[in-house]
Amino acid sequence: MFIPKRIRDMLPKNKSKDELDEHYKNVKLEKGDFWAMVIAAFITFIPVLIIVMVIVYGLMWILLLR
């Protein structure tokens, strides 16, 4: 894919693993951050899991119980 030089210069540069590890080593979490991340995970994954369960149940109903 062809990306013009102007746009390529605006894209973030790839950092090495060591640079990222050093950056995230200095990040301090506040008191409620853990529970906020847990709630965000539930909000993200529960609807997807419900949809997958409905599809599996629907396939089972169509193939086995009909």
FENVEN-V205298 format. One record per residue. N is the residue number from 1. NEAR is the number of other C-alpha atoms within 8 Angstrom. Layout:
N&NEAR / N&NEAR
This chain:
1&2 / 2&3 / 3&6 / 4&6 / 5&6 / 6&6 / 7&8 / 8&8 / 9&7 / 10&6 / 11&6 / 12&5 / 13&4 / 14&4 / 15&6 / 16&6 / 17&6 / 18&6 / 19&8 / 20&9 / 21&8 / 22&8 / 23&8 / 24&7 / 25&6 / 26&6 / 27&6 / 28&4 / 29&6 / 30&5 / 31&5 / 32&6 / 33&8 / 34&8 / 35&7 / 36&8 / 37&8 / 38&8 / 39&8 / 40&8 / 41&8 / 42&8 / 43&8 / 44&8 / 45&8 / 46&8 / 47&8 / 48&8 / 49&8 / 50&8 / 51&8 / 52&8 / 53&8 / 54&8 / 55&8 / 56&8 / 57&8 / 58&8 / 59&8 / 60&9 / 61&9 / 62&8 / 63&7 / 64&6 / 65&6 / 66&5
